[in-house]
Amino acid sequence: MADDNKQLNINLDPNKTPILYTDMVHMNVTEDGVTIDVCQRVGNTSQMNVVSRIGMSRAHAEKFVRKLTEILALTTAQSQTSDKN
């Protein structure tokens, strides 16, 4: 994960890097690392289509979880503040 004190410039071409919707995530964790299969349900069936696979070390996964938790808490607090206005 990036150092929080450094500013990163991320280049993103939306035509080449679409947002892939997910409604199911499968995770496999071992002592060496984590693999995340990001999936979409196929219509009204029980079949899932893997749209992306992500692998990372356990240390990176722990940092990812901490950062995601921080961001979700921050945006939840912002959303609740906006709802009150």
N, C-alpha and C positions, 0 to 999 in steps of 0.2 A: 504494500500500500504506500501511497505517496506520503512524504513527510508533510504534516499539517502546516508547517511554517513556510513552506515553499509554494509559490504560485505556479501552477501548471497551465500551459496553453494546450487545450485539447482540440485537435482538428477533426471535424466530423462532417462527412458528406452524407446528408440524409438520403440521397438517392442510392448510395452504396451500403449504408448501415441503417436499415429500417429498425423500428422498434418492434420487437416480437412479443406479442401478448402471451401471457401464461395464465393458466388456471389450475396448474398442478406442478409441484416441484418434488422430485425424488432426490434424496441425498444418500450417499454411501460414504461412511467415515471409517478410516482405518487409523492405525497408529502413525502411519506415514503421511496421510493427507485426506482430502475431501474431494469428492466428485459430486457435482450438482447437475442433474438432468432437468432442464426447464421444458415443460410440456404444454401442449394444447389438447383439449378434448376434441375428438372428431365428431362433430354434430351432437346428436342425442345418444351416442353409443357409449360403451365403456372403454373404447379404444383411445389411447393417448398417442400423440405424435411428438417426438422429441424435436424441439426447434433449436435448442442450443445445449451444449455441454460445457461445463466450466470445471476445471480442476485447479486445486491450490493446496499448499502445505497447510498443516494444522495451525501453525503460527499465523499465517496469512488469514485463514478462516476466522480465527479468534479476533484479529484486528478488524476484519470485515464486519463481524457481528457487533463489535463495540461501536464502530462508526455508524452502522445502519441504525442501531438502537438510539444513538445520539441524534441522528438526523430525524428519525421518526418522532422522538420526544419533542424536538424543537419545532417541527412542522405541526405536530398535534397541538402544542401550546399556542402557536401562531394562529392555527385554525380556530381554536376555541376562543381566542381573543377577538378574532374577526367576527365570529358568530354573535358575540355580545354587543358589537357596535351597531 
